Amino acid sequence: MLDIRQRLSTGSVAAICALGVACGSAPEEAGTPTAESAPAAAPALTPAAAVLPPTEDTAPDRLNTSPRHGEWVDVTQPGSDVPIGTWVVYPEVSGPAPIVLVIHEIYGLTDWVRGVADQFAAEGFIAVAPDLLSGMGPGGGGTNSLGERDNVVATIRTLEPDERGRRLDAVRAYALDIPAGNGRIGSVGFCWGGTASFAYAVSQPALDAAVVYYGTSPAEASEYAQINAPVLGLYGGNDERVNATIPTAEGAMAAGDKPFEPNIYEGAGHGFLRAQLGQDGANMAATEEAWPRTLAFFREHLGD
């Protein structure tokens, strides 16, 4: 049996925070918590929870009150006249900063994803979040032009993996040219984006690190041959559709002596970072463990 359930105690989380590490439907995504799956009232904020990424509900307010500089840019693609609308958030630091490529869920570039990007910036990273649906909506628009969530989901299903990789390559090239960056870049994604983050480590051997939040692993062992980036996986225990793909990744990465660290959080559901109040507290517990692990992983492999 695979021993892939790694837990951090409450004391461990407190120790990590003390060291300065902050503690963030379609079948692919978890829905908004219901009355049955979420407590009636939000729990009181703990010191750890105060620096978590926002939930889906709190993201707009977090963005409106953020002191950090965020801006929209259009990233050009070689051989294409379709620019990729991208949200870039800068940290308030005095030197070059590592860069994190934030890959959205199947729901597109939402306020929640932008809020997660803002929290990465609060932790000292330049966060670059592309709208991978750019040019695929009415009038050549992106996520916002598609309206209802079902339309976004249906459209993103038509984005071929090769095209997704080309778009990520264009955004990566743009990000690496940001003067304030330190020249190192990692990817992080959530569900559809988690799958994309792992796949991007396959297609882009120069990627420096990859984090996968509850995304499926590449299906074929041969796909892992050109991965050079260390990969961190963060999964909910109540998400067997995704978790059934972990053993292939573990075996293939181990066979190639490539770093892969899967963590399964007992009782947590799919989409736990966005739906932090779900699963009777298990999603919050998973978030409080997974988020600081994400930050520590990126600091280790991308630099402070």
N, C-alpha and C positions, 0 to 999 in steps of 0.2 A: 504494500500500500504506500502511496506517495505521502510523504510527510511535508505538506506544503502549507499548513496552517500556522502562521506566525503571528503571535499576539504581543502587544505591548501593554504592560500594566499601567495603571493610573499613575503610579510613581514614576514610571519611565517617561510618560508623556510630560509630567511636570519637570523632570530633569532635563528633557530635551528643550522645553520652553525656556528653562533657566539659562540654557547655553545659547539662547538667541535663535532657536529654530521655531518658527511659528507653527501653531497647531491649527477644508473645501472642499389607447395607445397602440403604437406600432410594436411588434414583438421585440424589436431591438432596444426599446427604451422603457424605462419605468415611468408610469404616469404620476400626476400630481397626487400626493397622499390623500386618501379618503378618510372619512370619519372613523372607519373601521381600522385603518392602518396607522393613523397618527393620533397623538394625544390631543385633547381638547385645547390645551394651551401650551405655548412654547415653554420649554424648561428655562430656568434662570441661567443667564450666561455665566460660565465659569471663566477663569483666566485663559484657559485653552480655547474655549469656544469663541471668545471675543475676537480672535484673529483668524478664524476659519473663513473660507470663501463664503459668499452669500448663498442663500437658498434661492430657488426660483422666484419666490415671493419677495424676498428682500433685495434682490439684485438692482432693480431700478433706483431705489433710494440710495444704495451703496454707490452707484455710479454718479448720482446727482450730488453727492456730498464728498466725493473723492477729491483730495487735494492734489493728486498727481496729474501730470500732463498726458492726456490721451488725444489721439488724432486719427482721422481717417486718411488713408493714402490709397492711391490706385497703383497696383503693382502690374507692370507690363509683362506679358508672356512672349518669349521668343516665337516668332512665326504666327502670332495671333493678334487680332485687333480687339480682343476682349480683355479689359483690365480686371484684376482681381481686387475687389474692395477689401481692405484690410484695416483692422483696428490695432493701433500700436499704442502701448502705454509705457511710459518711462519711469524708472525709479528715481528717487531723490538721493543720489549718491555722488561722491566726489571723483570717482575714477571709472574706468571702463567696466561695463557690466556684462554678465553672461546673458544669453538670449534663449527664450523659450518659445517655441512654435506651438500655439494652442489650437488644437483641432476640435472643431465643434461636434456636437451630437448629430443624430439624424434629423433633428429639428432645425438645423442650420445655425447661422450666427445670431444667437439670441442675446438678450440683455444678460441672461445668466452666464453665458460663455464670456461675454465682455467683463462681467463682474469677477469671474475667476481670473481673467487676464489682469485686471486691476489689482487683485490680491497678490499675484505673482510679482507685480511691480512694487507693491508695498514691501515685499521681501527682498528686493534688490535686483530683480531680473527685468530685462527688457522683454515685454510680452508682446508677441506678434500673433494676432488672431485673424486668419483669412476667412472670408466668406467664400467657401468652395462652390457655392451655387451662383456665383457672379456670372451674369450673362445668360443664365438659364431661365429667368423669369420673364414675365411680360415686359415688353419694351426694352429687353436686354438688362433687366434688373436682377437682383439677387434675392436673398432670403425674404426681405421685407416686402418685395413686390409680389410674392407668391400667396400672401394672405393666410388663409386657414392652414393649420398645422398639417392636416391631411394632404394638402397640396404640396407642402414642403417635403413631406416624407415621400410622396409619389415621385417628385422630381429628383430628389437626391438618389433614388434607386436607379435612375437612368445615367448617373455619373459613373463612367467606366473606371476601373482601377488604374489603368494606364494614364488616363486623363487626370485623375486625382493626383497621381504621382507627379505629372508634369506641372500641375498647378502648385503643388507643394515645393517642387524644385525652384520654381520662379520666386516664390515667397521666401524660401531659404536664401537664395542668392541676394534678394533685396535686403533681407535682415542682416546678412553677414557684411553688407556694405554700410550699415548704420555706423557713423563715426563713434558713437558712444559705446559700441559693443566691444567685447573682448575677443571676438573671433571664434568663440565656441558656442554651439547651438544644440539644443535638445528638443525633442518633440514630446507632447503630452496630448492624449485624446481621451474622449469619454464615449463609451459604447461604440457607435459607428466610428466615432473619432478615435476610440481606443484601438479598434481593429485597424484603422488607417495608420495610427502611430506605429503599431507593430509592423505593418506592411511597408511603411516608409523606411524603417530600419533595414528591411530586406532590399528595397529598391535604391536606397541611397547609402552606400557603404561609408560615406564620409560623415554621416550623422554621429554626433558625439555621445548621445544618450537618448533613450526612449522610455517613456512611462505609459503604461496601458491601464486605464481605468475601465474595468469590466467590458473589455472588448475581446472578440474571438482571436485565437492565434492562427497563424498561417497553417493551412491544412496539410501540406506536404512537407515531409522532413527535408527534402532537397532544397526547399525554399530558404532554409536557414543558412545555407553555405556561405553567402556573402555578407552576412551581418557582422559588423564590427562593433556596433554600439552595445554597451551593457543595457539590459532591459529590466525594468521593474514592473511587475504586474500586481494590481490591486483589485480584488474580486469580492463580491458578496457571497456569503455561504448559501443563500437561497437563490442561486442563479445557475442551475446546472446546465442550461443550454450553453452558456459561455464556458463554465468551468470544465465541461467535458472536453474542451479543446486544449486544456492546459498540459496534459501528459505528453502530447505530441511535441509541444514547445519545450518542455523540460527535457525530454529525451534527446531531441535534436540539438538543443543548445549545449547540453552536457557532452554529447558526442563530439561537438566541435570545440569544446573547451571555451565556450562563450558564456559570459555572466548573465544569468537569468534568475531573478528573485521573485517567485510568486507568493503572494500573501492573500489568504482567504479569511474574511472576517465573519465569524459565526453569526448567523441570524440576520445578517444584513441582506438587503435586496438589491436588485439591479438599479443602477442610477443613484446610489446612496449619497454621493456628494451633492447632488442637486436636491434630492428629496430627503434632507437630513432628519426630518421629524417622523419619518416612516418606520415601519417594522418595530413598533413598541420600544423605541430607544436604540435598537441595534444599528440603525443607519447612522445615528449620531456617534455612537461608540466607534463605528468603523471610520467615520470621517475624522474623528479626533486622533485616530492612530495613523490613517493613511496619509493625511495632509502633511504632518511633520516628516513622515518618511519620504514623501515626494520631495520636499524642500532639501532634506539632508542628501538625498540621492543626487539631485541636480547640483548642489554645492560641491559634492565630492567630484563629480565628473565634468562640470562646466566651470568651476571656480566660483569664488565669492564675488 
